[in-house]
Each structure stands twice: as C-alpha cells, then as structure tokens.
C-alpha cells in the first residue's frame, strides 16, 4: 500500500492557510520535520498520526491515503442506505456520528443540518454551533453550488430573523425570488402562515416576471410579420391568463409593448385596420400610465396568485403588505415605452414604413406628442 502522508499533510496545511512553522508549533515538532514529511523524506512518528488527523478533522485512514474506497463504502452502506429507515432521533444521532467521522464529507454535513432544521427545531440551540461551523467551512472549501446553497438555506431556517440577510449574502446566488423561497420555507417551518403567504405571493410574481422575461427573448422579434404575430399573440394570451383578462396598472407597460409589436407586425402584413387598432390601444395605455403619479403602489391583479403584492411606479421595486420592498427581476416591463421614439424610428420598426405618410398615422403621432 502506497502511503500518501506527504501529499495529505501539505494539502490540508494549505487548506488551513498554515505555514510549516505554524503546523510545527501545533504538533510540537520542528519546522524541518514538517518539511521532510511533505517532501517524502520521512514519516511522522506513528504516535503523532492521531494528533495530525484530529487537528485537520480527518481520519487517520484519510491522512495516510487508505480511505478513499473504504470511506465511500462505509458511507454508502452504513449511512445513506440505512438512515431513512431509522427513527428521527436515531437519524440525527447517526448523522452526527458520521459527520464527526467524516467532517469534510459535505453530503453528510448538509444532511445533518437539514435533519436538525426540519425535524429537531427544539434542539437547534444545542446544535447551532456545529451547524455554523459546518456552513462556514463548507462555503470556504466546497465548490458544489447545490450543497453551498443547501447549507445556507439550513442556516436561514435556524438563525435569528435579523441574521437571515447576512447568511444569504454569503452566497451570491440568493437574489430576488431565491430569497423569497428561503423566507417561504422558514415561515412555513415556523408555522407563521401570514408571513408565509406574503412571501409566497411575492415569489409568485417574481417567478412570473422571470418567465415572461424569458419569453420576450425570441427570434420572432424580427423576420416575417406572420411569425411575429403568432409569437406575440401567444405571449399576449399568456399575459391575459396571468391577469385574468384585465390590464391592472402594474401590467400597463408590459401590455403596451406587446400592442406596439403586434401593430408593427400587422402593418407588415398590410392589415392596416389591425395595425392601427393595436397602435391606438398602445396610445391609450400610455396616457393611462402617465396619469398615475410616481411612487404610486400599482395593483398586479389576480389576488389569488399575487396577494397584496404591489408594484411601485418608477421605483424598480415591488412592495409587500408589510411595506418591505424587493427589487424587480430584469425582464419585466415596469417603465412605459417611448411611443414617439418608436413611431419615428428609422431602424428596427421598418414595418411601420407602409403607413408613415398616412393621415391617420400622423394624427396618432400628433396625439402621442401632445
């Protein structure tokens, strides 16, 4: 069997950001001894192996390189294959035992954290220090994004309310609807129904915003007018389904943009009646939007889905019933399109060219400018 002590000592010393001198001080040996071990010129005394392993929070087998296959077999056979068949208390005991045995197995670590938060809320204070240590080490050493996110979520379930933001900020992927998800899970776990539904409704809007933003990114922006009509009509039908065939104030900008796109496409097909109809609808929505004062809380409609979540006009935020604000996702139209710029554009709106010299077009343009 090939011993891997040299590589392992060097690996874990660097992982702990230690110099050879610092490790020598901890183990009460000379720096020259550490250097020799890492160069493969000798091995630590056998009596030192437990001290080295304990300091790095690994097993002696892991230190000497005899662990890879046996550890995987042990974890799979004696942990993952049996843990779900045990009582909740026995699950926690086994997870804690195996975390101590394999402190850098992040699957076991996150399993331990979630068993504490989901099933042993009454023992969170007892295990809080362990979980904080696990999460901080995992964020520092683990590169798996799923486990990093999972560990932070677990901490958000057990930390004090005022600490949630700090934990979420430790992992940059928690933004917008992701934060709503974390608060949703926390409030549901704690049985705080009102808070849970407030965040769930806000999350519904943010997820919807993300979805329609993705739909807008499509090749049918340009190309054949009939393809644009088919795509944007489908898009408009989706909006109608979301808003229950109304146009709440918070959705004016989104609808206005769709009406302009459909207007241009119909003009591209020489269907002037439909083109002017959608253009006039866009003008009507623009006037409606401009009549609403800045900072007004705008209704999003469909209270079964969005609850009392509001859009703040010209503020780039939504507001929850408790007056907390959350930033909007990119993609949702929350500012009105400049209809004058669109109607007078020389590029990008060429389908309007067929009617730019008509009296009805000029009349609408004059109304837009007034």
Beta strands, then each sheet from edge to edge (+ up, - down):
strand 1: 297-299
strand 2: 310-312
strand 3: 317-319
strand 4: 325-327
sheet 1: 1+ 2- 3+ 4-
end
